[in-house]
């Protein structure tokens, strides 16, 4: 059970793990400094919706071998920044260690998507399904303002509930919850800790490609907590 709307508790679906305050204040401060130094080198980009070209209210950056992008041609992963054409910066070591600690998956992430939610930004219900390797979880870290996270089901029309995410929280979507619909309803300005540009920074670690056969190992079973 976790904190939901107006203090209500929320039953999390199987495979979705919420670790409130997993990162302490000092760890958050050091991680934010590493993240922003890399973003400064690479630069934010403004994703737009496929076909319509309507801009997201969230701006983005990526770290790692591959980065998630969205433009009029569609959603996909790219080895280079869509504006500069340069490779993405490396994933910070503390995030790789967090993956090793919590992901219950034997291979490293290839992408860290950085979302910056400025005041008023939101992200509608969607599935993370642009990855080849759906056996790997999505691991998410919250920094800055608190936010209402919306949890749906495996179909867009399934009933949804809300979970409050605060700075230092870690969320892991795996197993039966790997493809649930989810989104950010709104951030709560004035809460949490300041980040450059105001608002909330969210970091999501993803494994994109399937490991080569020689690398493969027996899948690990998820334990639901």
Secondary structure, DSSP 8 states (H G I E B T S, - for coil): -EE-GGG-EE---TTEEEETT-S-HHHHHHHHHHHHHHHHHH--B--B-TTT--B-SSEEEEESS-EEEEETTEEEEESB-TTT--B-B---HHHHHHHHHHS--SS--SEEEEEEE-TT--EEEE-----S-TTS-EEEEEEESEEEEEE--SSTTS--EEEEE-TT-EEEE-GGGTT--EEEEEEETTSS---TTSSEEEEEEE--S---GGG----------
